[in-house]
Amino acid sequence: MRAGAVTATVTLMMLLSSPAMALTRDDGDDPGSGLSVAETLGLFVLLPIAAFVIIGGLAALPLGGKDEKKK
């Protein structure tokens, strides 16, 4: 009984949030122009890689000048 109620509720929620509801624009909805391929690659590929390298470099700075002597 409980499984049937959960299934019915989930199905109803999926129907209510279908993509067809996204076709109508809301008041104040003003989508901008799309991104070019270069802008997309720069924003979602190059920028995260650059951030990773910069943060890694800053984290390694305190370790950079120390040479450990082996016994």
C-alpha positions, 0 to 999 in steps of 0.5 A: 500500500505504501509503495503504491502511494509513493509511486503515485506521488512520484509519478504525479510530481514528475508529470507536474515538472515536465519540460513542457512547463518550461516553454512559457516565459515568466515575467522578467525572464530575459535570457541572454545570448548563448556562449560560443564554443571558445567561451564555453571551453574557457569557462568550463574547462580552462578556468577550473584547470587554472584555478586548480593549478593556482591553488595547488601552487599556493598550497605548495609555496611553504614547502618549496624552499626546504631541503631535507638532509639525509643521514 
